[in-house]
Amino acid sequence: MPAELTPVILKDSLANPAPLGLFGFGMTTVLLNLHNAGFYEMNSMILAMGLFYGGLAQVIAGILEFKKNNTFGMTAFISYGFFWISLVGLIFMGKWGWISPTPGPALVSYLILWGIFTLLLFFGTLRINKALQFVFGSLTILFFLLAMGDATKNESISKLAGYEGIICGGSAIYTGIANLLNEVYGYIVLPLGPVRK
């Protein structure tokens, strides 16, 4: 075959951004839901994590997923990164007097819409692995529990959402470290569940 017709195979030399995005999401989710479960008040640590690690780091991970041609990863990480940034914005814009604070019914709508979005993404995880199915399934439940807690002003539902959110965030941390260690060691150190064909 002439040299000019020889196909060039490009090797993917980009690092896997999924662990970064999963850690950013998981750790921030755990910290917020420790608050929701009643362990401490809303504080600057949660908001800083939401802005920088849950927010900015996930957006960066999503951009890197775009470079790797992973539409699902790009959509999920960029969306949830901006979810965290928008949540911090909702809190600060009202506190700083830029605009009226978000009223209860509007916040419920916000949470429900994110729950619907997460449910739609959950269907995509059915072609990926069991660990991501658990992350997105538990996150869907979390959004709807948070919406119910805000809508009813029932503290028990909000606390239940907090504990469920700790589990959800913990599952994202597990999925992140499993991706990382499995790649570093070159074999399955922590299982992610079978990939559906």
Secondary structure, DSSP 8 states (H G I E B T S, - for coil): --GGGS-------S---HHHHHHHHHHHHHHHHHHHTTSS---HHHHHHHHIIIIIIHHHHHHHHHHTT-HHHHHHHHHHHHHHHHHHHHHHHHHTTSS----HHHHHHHHHHHHHHHHHHHHHHTTT-HHHHHHHHHHHHHHHHHHHHHHHT-HHHHHHHHHHHHHHHHHHHHHHHHHHHHHHHSS-SS-------
